[in-house]
Amino acid sequence: MIMLKKFLVVVAAMAMPSLALAQPANPAPAPVTKEVAAPVVATPAAAAPAAAEAAAAPAAAAAPKSMDGSLPGYTPMRPDYANSVGMPKAKEVDFQEQFSDNGQYAKWINNAILLPIITIISMFVLGLLLWVIVRFNRRANPVPSKTTHNTFIEVVWTLVPVLILLGIAYPSLDLLAKQFKPAPADAVTIKATGYQWYWGYTYPDHGGFEVVSNMLKEQGDVAKGERFRTENDGPKLMAADNRMVVPVGVPIRIQTTAADVIHAFAVPSLWFKLDAVPGRLNEKSLTITKPGVYFGQCSELCGARHAFMPIVVEALPPEKFAAWVKAQGGTMPGAEKPAPAAAPAVAAPAAAAGTAPTTDTAAAPAAAPTK
C-alpha cells in the first residue's frame, strides 16, 4: 500500500510540469477602443433619380439578345445552302467558290495555269513510259544503244522546266504580293483574338466594342432555355452565336492575335488564313465581293476543343453594317457621338446652423491695374 502511494506521488510529480507547459498563458485583456460613429451625410432628394438612372444604365447595356441572335435593326442572314455559298460541299474536289478578289485570282491561277501544266506533264510522262516499255524491251531491241549524250535533248529538258517554273512563279508571286498589300487608310479594321476555345472580334474604328463568338451546340446538348443551333445559323459544328460582321465591297484590315496559345484564323471561301500568335499582331487585307455568310475554322491545333472553334463571317451592305454597329452600341467613323443626357439639377441643401458665412465676391474690391 505504501509502495502504491509512493508510485502515485511520483507519477503526479512528473505530470505537473507538462501540464504547466501545456497551459496557455492568460494574456492581459486588450484595451477596448470605443468606436465613434461617422456622421451621416444626408443625400439630397434630387440626386436620387440620377443615382437610380446610373445604376440602371449597365443593366440596359447588358440586355441579352433574342434566341436567334437578332438585335434592334439587325437580323442574322440565313446561309445559302442551295448553292453551298461559303461552306464545304459534299463530294467537292475543287476549291470552294471564292468571294474575294484574291480568292478569285488564286482560283484562276489553279484552274488556268497549274492544272493544265500538271495534266500535260503527267500525260507526257505516262506516254513516254509506255513508249519506252514497248520500243526498248528485250525482244524489240535485243542490242541496246550505247548513246551517252544528246545535246538537243539536254537543251530541251533544261529550258522547258525553266519556262514552266517561270510561268508558275510570276502569277504566284503576284498573288503573294496582293495578299500582303497594306490596306488603305480608310479600310475597316477588325481585330480577331483567339482564345481557348472561342473568338473575340474587336472593332477599334467603331467605338472599340468586342463581340465574343462561341460555337452553337445542338438542341439536345444544351439546357432548357439556352440558345441552340438552327438551320438559320449554319451547318453543324460551324455555326456560332455571334458572327464577325463586315461591310461588303469595302477593304477590310484583319488583325489577328491570341490570348493563350497559337490559333489560326482561316476562311477558305475568302482565301484568307492568318496565324494568331500571343504577343504578336499579324495583319492582312481582304475585300469581300458579295453579301453572304462565310464559314471557317481555327486551323492551328490549339488544345482539346480545337475542333470546336468555328468562324462565321457575315458580309452586309454598308448601310446594314452601319445599323449593326449602332445596335452593338458602336459608332461609324466620322459620325458625331450623341451628346450625353444632361443630369438633373441637384437642389442645394439649406445652409445648416453653424456653417461658415458665405463670402460676397461682388463686394470684393477690384485689383488695381498694374503699370
Backbone hydrogen bonds in HBPLUS format (Angstrom, degrees):
<---DONOR---> <-ACCEPTOR-->    atom                        ^
c    i                          cat <-CA-CA->   ^        H-A-AA   ^      H-
h    n   atom  resd res      DA  || num        DHA   H-A  angle D-A-AA Bond
n    s   type  num  typ     dist DA aas  dist angle  dist       angle   num
A0005-LYS N   A0001-MET O   3.06 MM   4  6.40 153.8  2.13 146.3 152.5     1
A0006-LYS N   A0002-ILE O   3.01 MM   4  6.32 160.2  2.05 151.7 156.8     2
A0007-PHE N   A0003-MET O   2.97 MM   4  6.20 152.6  2.05 144.0 151.7     3
A0008-LEU N   A0004-LEU O   3.00 MM   4  6.28 156.0  2.06 147.6 153.5     4
A0009-VAL N   A0005-LYS O   2.99 MM   4  6.25 153.6  2.06 148.0 155.3     5
A0010-VAL N   A0006-LYS O   3.00 MM   4  6.26 157.5  2.05 148.7 154.1     6
A0011-VAL N   A0007-PHE O   3.00 MM   4  6.27 161.8  2.03 149.8 154.6     7
A0012-ALA N   A0008-LEU O   2.97 MM   4  6.14 157.8  2.02 146.5 152.5     8
A0013-ALA N   A0009-VAL O   2.97 MM   4  6.18 153.8  2.04 145.2 152.4     9
A0014-MET N   A0010-VAL O   3.01 MM   4  6.29 148.7  2.11 147.3 155.4    10
A0015-ALA N   A0011-VAL O   3.06 MM   4  6.26 143.9  2.20 143.6 153.1    11
A0016-MET N   A0012-ALA O   3.18 MM   4  6.28 140.8  2.34 146.3 154.3    12
A0019-LEU N   A0015-ALA O   3.08 MM   4  6.30 154.9  2.15 152.8 160.5    13
A0020-ALA N   A0016-MET O   2.92 MM   4  6.12 151.1  2.00 148.2 156.7    14
A0021-LEU N   A0017-PRO O   2.83 MM   4  6.12 149.6  1.92 146.5 154.8    15
A0022-ALA N   A0018-SER O   2.89 MM   4  6.03 153.6  1.96 144.7 151.9    16
A0023-GLN N   A0019-LEU O   3.10 MM   4  6.12 130.8  2.35 137.6 148.4    17
A0047-ALA N   A0044-PRO O   3.14 MM   3  5.60 147.2  2.25 109.2 117.8    18
A0048-ALA N   A0045-ALA O   3.27 MM   3  5.61 155.6  2.34 107.8 114.7    19
A0051-ALA N   A0047-ALA O   3.11 MM   4  6.38 159.6  2.15 154.8 160.5    20
A0052-ALA N   A0048-ALA O   2.94 MM   4  6.17 156.8  1.99 154.1 161.0    21
A0053-GLU N   A0049-PRO O   2.89 MM   4  6.14 155.9  1.94 149.4 155.6    22
A0054-ALA N   A0050-ALA O   2.94 MM   4  6.17 158.8  1.99 148.9 154.7    23
A0055-ALA N   A0051-ALA O   3.00 MM   4  6.20 152.4  2.08 145.3 152.4    24
A0056-ALA N   A0052-ALA O   3.00 MM   4  6.20 142.7  2.14 140.8 151.1    25
A0057-ALA N   A0053-GLU O   2.99 MM   4  6.14 130.6  2.24 144.4 156.6    26
A0060-ALA N   A0056-ALA O   3.10 MM   4  6.39 150.2  2.20 151.0 159.4    27
A0060-ALA N   A0057-ALA O   3.09 MM   3  5.21 119.8  2.47  99.1 113.7    28
A0061-ALA N   A0057-ALA O   3.07 MM   4  6.38 153.9  2.14 153.0 160.5    29
A0062-ALA N   A0058-PRO O   3.04 MM   4  6.20 141.8  2.19 145.8 155.4    30
A0063-ALA N   A0060-ALA O   3.39 MM   3  5.40 154.3  2.46 109.7 108.2    31
A0069-GLY N   A0066-SER O   3.11 MM   3  5.36 167.9  2.12 113.5 116.3    32
A0071-LEU N   A0074-TYR O   2.88 MM   3  5.02 159.7  1.92 143.1 150.0    33
A0074-TYR N   A0071-LEU O   2.91 MM   3  5.02 166.6  1.92 131.8 130.0    34
A0085-VAL N   A0080-ASP O   3.15 MM   5  5.48 151.5  2.23 153.0 157.6    35
A0084-SER N   A0081-TYR O   3.23 MM   3  4.77 149.6  2.33  91.8 100.8    36
A0295-PHE N   A0086-GLY O   2.83 MM 209  5.65 172.9  1.84 148.8 150.7    37
A0092-GLU N   A0089-LYS O   3.27 MM   3  5.53 142.7  2.42 137.4 130.5    38
A0099-PHE N   A0269-SER O   3.00 MM 170  6.24 150.9  2.09 168.5 176.8    39
A0289-THR N   A0099-PHE O   2.94 MM 190  5.45 162.6  1.97 133.8 139.2    40
A0104-GLN N   A0100-SER O   2.96 MM   4  6.19 160.5  2.00 157.0 160.9    41
A0105-TYR N   A0101-ASP O   3.10 MM   4  6.31 156.8  2.16 146.9 153.4    42
A0106-ALA N   A0102-ASN O   2.86 MM   4  6.05 158.3  1.91 148.9 155.2    43
A0107-LYS N   A0103-GLY O   2.93 MM   4  6.11 157.7  1.98 147.3 153.2    44
A0108-TRP N   A0104-GLN O   3.03 MM   4  6.20 148.0  2.14 138.8 147.4    45
A0109-ILE N   A0105-TYR O   3.00 MM   4  6.33 155.9  2.06 149.0 155.1    46
A0110-ASN N   A0106-ALA O   3.05 MM   4  6.34 157.3  2.10 146.7 152.6    47
A0111-ASN N   A0107-LYS O   2.93 MM   4  6.12 167.8  1.94 151.8 154.6    48
A0112-ALA N   A0108-TRP O   2.75 MM   4  5.54 160.5  1.78 151.8 157.5    49
A0113-ILE N   A0109-ILE O   3.05 MM   4  5.26 145.7  2.17 128.4 135.5    50
A0114-LEU N   A0109-ILE O   3.05 MM   5  6.44 164.9  2.07 157.6 162.4    51
A0115-LEU N   A0110-ASN O   2.92 MM   5  6.02 164.8  1.95 163.7 166.4    52
A0117-ILE N   A0113-ILE O   3.17 MM   4  6.22 163.4  2.19 148.7 153.8    53
A0118-ILE N   A0114-LEU O   2.85 MM   4  6.03 167.9  1.87 161.0 164.8    54
A0119-THR N   A0115-LEU O   2.88 MM   4  5.98 160.0  1.92 150.9 156.8    55
A0120-ILE N   A0116-PRO O   2.90 MM   4  6.05 167.1  1.92 153.3 156.5    56
A0121-ILE N   A0117-ILE O   2.98 MM   4  6.12 170.8  1.99 153.9 156.7    57
A0122-SER N   A0118-ILE O   2.94 MM   4  6.00 161.5  1.97 146.4 152.2    58
A0123-MET N   A0119-THR O   2.97 MM   4  6.13 165.7  1.99 152.0 155.6    59
A0124-PHE N   A0120-ILE O   2.90 MM   4  6.04 156.4  1.96 149.1 156.3    60
A0125-VAL N   A0121-ILE O   2.93 MM   4  6.10 166.2  1.95 153.7 156.8    61
A0126-LEU N   A0122-SER O   2.97 MM   4  6.11 160.9  2.01 147.0 152.9    62
A0127-GLY N   A0123-MET O   2.89 MM   4  6.02 162.7  1.92 146.7 151.7    63
A0128-LEU N   A0124-PHE O   2.88 MM   4  6.05 154.3  1.94 147.4 154.9    64
A0129-LEU N   A0125-VAL O   2.97 MM   4  6.17 157.2  2.02 148.7 154.1    65
A0130-LEU N   A0126-LEU O   3.04 MM   4  6.32 162.8  2.07 150.8 155.3    66
A0131-TRP N   A0127-GLY O   2.93 MM   4  6.11 159.2  1.97 148.1 154.0    67
A0132-VAL N   A0128-LEU O   2.96 MM   4  6.14 159.5  2.00 148.6 153.9    68
A0133-ILE N   A0129-LEU O   2.97 MM   4  6.18 157.1  2.02 149.1 155.4    69
A0134-VAL N   A0130-LEU O   3.06 MM   4  6.29 157.8  2.11 149.0 154.2    70
A0135-ARG N   A0131-TRP O   2.78 MM   4  5.77 168.0  1.80 154.9 159.2    71
A0136-PHE N   A0132-VAL O   2.95 MM   4  5.35 155.5  2.01 134.2 141.4    72
A0141-ASN N   A0137-ASN O   2.95 MM   4  5.86 145.3  2.07 150.1 159.6    73
A0154-GLU N   A0150-ASN O   2.99 MM   4  6.18 162.6  2.02 158.1 163.7    74
A0155-VAL N   A0151-THR O   2.96 MM   4  6.16 155.0  2.02 151.2 157.4    75
A0156-VAL N   A0152-PHE O   2.97 MM   4  6.21 160.4  2.01 150.9 156.7    76
A0157-TRP N   A0153-ILE O   2.88 MM   4  6.11 171.7  1.88 157.5 159.1    77
A0158-THR N   A0155-VAL O   3.26 MM   3  5.23 149.8  2.36  97.1 105.9    78
A0159-LEU N   A0155-VAL O   2.93 MM   4  6.10 168.8  1.95 156.9 159.4    79
A0160-VAL N   A0156-VAL O   3.00 MM   4  5.87 168.8  2.01 155.6 159.3    80
A0163-LEU N   A0159-LEU O   2.93 MM   4  6.22 161.8  1.96 159.4 163.8    81
A0164-ILE N   A0160-VAL O   2.95 MM   4  6.20 156.3  2.01 152.6 159.8    82
A0165-LEU N   A0161-PRO O   2.92 MM   4  6.12 163.3  1.95 150.4 154.0    83
A0166-LEU N   A0162-VAL O   2.97 MM   4  6.22 155.3  2.03 148.7 155.7    84
A0167-GLY N   A0163-LEU O   2.94 MM   4  6.13 154.7  2.01 145.4 152.3    85
A0168-ILE N   A0164-ILE O   3.05 MM   4  6.37 138.5  2.23 143.6 154.7    86
A0169-ALA N   A0165-LEU O   2.77 MM   4  5.87 155.9  1.83 148.8 156.5    87
A0170-TYR N   A0166-LEU O   3.21 MM   4  6.18 171.7  2.21 151.3 151.3    88
A0172-SER N   A0168-ILE O   3.29 MM   4  6.26 151.3  2.37 144.7 153.0    89
A0173-LEU N   A0169-ALA O   2.84 MM   4  5.94 167.5  1.86 161.5 163.0    90
A0174-ASP N   A0170-TYR O   3.02 MM   4  6.18 153.0  2.09 148.0 156.4    91
A0175-LEU N   A0171-PRO O   2.89 MM   4  6.06 154.9  1.95 144.0 149.8    92
A0176-LEU N   A0172-SER O   2.97 MM   4  6.23 157.7  2.02 146.4 152.8    93
A0177-ALA N   A0173-LEU O   2.95 MM   4  6.17 155.1  2.02 145.2 151.3    94
A0178-LYS N   A0174-ASP O   3.00 MM   4  6.26 152.9  2.08 145.1 152.7    95
A0179-GLN N   A0175-LEU O   2.93 MM   4  6.18 155.1  1.99 152.6 159.0    96
A0180-PHE N   A0176-LEU O   3.28 MM   4  6.50 149.5  2.38 144.1 150.6    97
A0181-LYS N   A0178-LYS O   3.38 MM   3  5.10 167.7  2.39  99.8 101.8    98
A0187-ALA N   A0184-PRO O   3.15 MM   3  5.46 162.2  2.18 116.7 117.5    99
A0188-VAL N   A0251-PRO O   3.00 MM  63  6.45 156.4  2.05 155.4 151.3   100
A0253-ARG N   A0188-VAL O   2.68 MM  65  5.77 167.2  1.70 146.2 150.9   101
A0190-ILE N   A0253-ARG O   2.89 MM  63  6.22 161.4  1.92 163.9 164.2   102
A0255-GLN N   A0190-ILE O   2.89 MM  65  6.21 166.1  1.91 156.7 160.9   103
A0191-LYS N   A0202-THR O   2.91 MM  11  5.01 167.2  1.93 147.6 151.6   104
A0202-THR N   A0191-LYS O   2.88 MM  11  5.01 167.0  1.90 145.8 149.4   105
A0192-ALA N   A0255-GLN O   2.67 MM  63  6.02 159.6  1.71 172.7 175.6   106
A0257-THR N   A0192-ALA O   3.07 MM  65  6.52 148.2  2.18 156.8 159.8   107
A0193-THR N   A0200-GLY O   2.81 MM   7  5.06 169.2  1.83 154.6 158.4   108
A0200-GLY N   A0193-THR O   2.93 MM   7  5.06 147.9  2.03 145.3 153.7   109
A0194-GLY N   A0257-THR O   2.95 MM  63  6.40 158.2  2.00 140.6 145.3   110
A0259-ALA N   A0194-GLY O   3.02 MM  65  6.27 161.1  2.05 171.9 168.1   111
A0195-TYR N   A0198-TYR O   2.89 MM   3  5.20 160.1  1.93 172.9 166.2   112
A0198-TYR N   A0195-TYR O   3.02 MM   3  5.20 144.4  2.15 107.4 115.9   113
A0199-TRP N   A0213-SER O   3.11 MM  14  5.16 167.8  2.13 150.6 152.4   114
A0213-SER N   A0199-TRP O   2.76 MM  14  5.16 175.3  1.76 159.0 159.8   115
A0201-TYR N   A0211-VAL O   2.78 MM  10  5.03 165.0  1.80 144.4 149.2   116
A0211-VAL N   A0201-TYR O   2.73 MM  10  5.03 158.3  1.78 140.0 145.8   117
A0203-TYR N   A0209-PHE O   3.03 MM   6  5.76 156.0  2.09 160.5 167.2   118
A0206-HIS N   A0203-TYR O   3.12 MM   3  5.45 159.2  2.16 112.1 118.6   119
A0208-GLY N   A0203-TYR O   2.86 MM   5  4.93 141.5  2.00 151.2 140.8   120
A0331-THR N   A0206-HIS O   3.14 MM 125  4.86 147.5  2.26 103.1 112.7   121
A0241-ASP N   A0214-ASN O   2.89 MM  27  5.77 156.2  1.95 162.4 169.4   122
A0216-LEU N   A0239-ALA O   2.99 MM  23  5.67 164.2  2.02 129.7 132.6   123
A0229-ARG N   A0217-LYS O   2.78 MM  12  5.71 165.4  1.80 162.4 165.3   124
A0221-ASP N   A0218-GLU O   2.96 MM   3  5.37 157.5  2.01 113.5 120.9   125
A0226-GLU N   A0223-ALA O   3.15 MM   3  5.72 165.3  2.17 134.7 136.4   126
A0233-ASP N   A0230-THR O   3.00 MM   3  5.45 154.9  2.07 110.9 118.6   127
A0238-MET N   A0235-PRO O   3.10 MM   3  5.42 157.0  2.16 128.5 129.9   128
A0244-MET N   A0312-VAL O   2.83 MM  68  6.15 168.9  1.84 168.6 168.8   129
A0314-GLU N   A0244-MET O   3.00 MM  70  6.07 157.2  2.05 131.7 138.7   130
A0246-VAL N   A0314-GLU O   2.90 MM  68  6.20 160.6  1.94 155.3 158.2   131
A0316-LEU N   A0246-VAL O   2.88 MM  70  6.25 162.9  1.91 163.5 166.8   132
A0248-VAL N   A0316-LEU O   2.77 MM  68  5.49 144.8  1.89 149.4 149.7   133
A0249-GLY N   A0288-ILE O   2.79 MM  39  5.59 156.9  1.85 158.8 166.7   134
A0252-ILE N   A0286-LEU O   2.67 MM  34  5.07 149.5  1.76 151.5 162.2   135
A0286-LEU N   A0252-ILE O   2.87 MM  34  5.07 139.9  2.03 142.4 152.9   136
A0254-ILE N   A0284-LYS O   2.94 MM  30  5.61 158.5  1.99 174.3 173.3   137
A0284-LYS N   A0254-ILE O   3.11 MM  30  5.61 154.8  2.18 150.8 158.2   138
A0256-THR N   A0282-ASN O   2.88 MM  26  5.23 152.1  1.96 136.1 145.3   139
A0282-ASN N   A0256-THR O   3.05 MM  26  5.23 161.6  2.08 153.1 153.6   140
A0263-HIS N   A0276-ALA O   2.89 MM  13  4.89 165.6  1.91 147.3 150.6   141
A0276-ALA N   A0263-HIS O   2.75 MM  13  4.89 177.5  1.75 131.4 130.6   142
A0299-SER N   A0264-ALA O   3.09 MM  35  4.93 151.3  2.17 119.5 128.4   143
A0265-PHE N   A0274-LEU O   2.85 MM   9  5.31 160.6  1.88 158.2 151.5   144
A0274-LEU N   A0265-PHE O   2.91 MM   9  5.31 147.0  2.02 138.1 148.8   145
A0297-GLN N   A0266-ALA O   3.18 MM  31  5.88 128.9  2.46 149.4 163.0   146
A0267-VAL N   A0272-PHE O   2.85 MM   5  5.38 158.8  1.90 152.7 158.6   147
A0270-LEU N   A0267-VAL O   3.12 MM   3  5.63 156.7  2.18 117.0 124.3   148
A0272-PHE N   A0267-VAL O   3.35 MM   5  5.38 163.7  2.38 137.1 140.5   149
A0271-TRP N   A0268-PRO O   3.08 MM   3  5.04 164.8  2.11 107.7 111.7   150
A0280-ARG N   A0277-VAL O   3.16 MM   3  5.49 151.6  2.24 138.5 135.1   151
A0292-GLY N   A0315-ALA O   3.21 MM  23  5.36 146.4  2.33 128.6 137.0   152
A0315-ALA N   A0292-GLY O   2.88 MM  23  5.36 161.8  1.91 164.3 167.4   153
A0294-TYR N   A0313-VAL O   2.78 MM  19  5.07 167.6  1.79 154.2 158.6   154
A0313-VAL N   A0294-TYR O   2.80 MM  19  5.07 173.7  1.80 158.1 159.2   155
A0296-GLY N   A0311-ILE O   2.71 MM  15  4.66 149.2  1.80 146.3 147.5   156
A0311-ILE N   A0296-GLY O   2.75 MM  15  4.66 159.6  1.79 128.3 123.7   157
A0298-CYS N   A0309-MET O   3.19 MM  11  5.69 137.1  2.39 139.7 151.9   158
A0306-HIS N   A0303-GLY O   3.26 MM   3  5.36 150.9  2.35 118.9 114.8   159
A0308-PHE N   A0305-ARG O   3.02 MM   3  5.39 163.0  2.05 114.5 119.5   160
A0320-LYS N   A0317-PRO O   3.00 MM   3  5.43 121.3  2.35 112.0 126.4   161
A0321-PHE N   A0317-PRO O   2.90 MM   4  6.16 154.4  1.97 157.6 165.6   162
A0322-ALA N   A0318-PRO O   2.93 MM   4  6.17 152.5  2.01 146.4 153.0   163
A0323-ALA N   A0319-GLU O   3.14 MM   4  6.43 147.7  2.25 136.3 144.5   164
A0324-TRP N   A0320-LYS O   2.95 MM   4  6.25 151.8  2.03 145.2 152.6   165
A0325-VAL N   A0321-PHE O   2.94 MM   4  6.24 158.5  1.98 151.7 157.2   166
A0326-LYS N   A0322-ALA O   3.02 MM   4  6.26 158.8  2.07 145.7 151.2   167
A0327-ALA N   A0323-ALA O   2.94 MM   4  6.19 151.8  2.02 143.9 151.8   168
A0328-GLN N   A0324-TRP O   3.01 MM   4  6.30 135.8  2.21 143.3 155.0   169
A0328-GLN N   A0325-VAL O   3.12 MM   3  5.12 130.0  2.38  95.0 108.3   170
A0330-GLY N   A0325-VAL O   2.89 MM   5  5.16 153.3  1.96 158.8 149.9   171
A0329-GLY N   A0326-LYS O   3.00 MM   3  5.10 157.2  2.05 104.8 111.8   172
A0335-ALA N   A0332-MET O   3.03 MM   3  5.52 160.8  2.07 133.2 138.2   173
A0355-THR N   A0352-ALA O   3.31 MM   3  5.95 149.2  2.41 138.0 135.4   174
A0363-ALA N   A0360-ASP O   3.19 MM   3  5.59 141.9  2.34 104.5 114.1   175
A0364-ALA N   A0361-THR O   3.19 MM   3  5.33 158.8  2.24 104.3 110.8   176
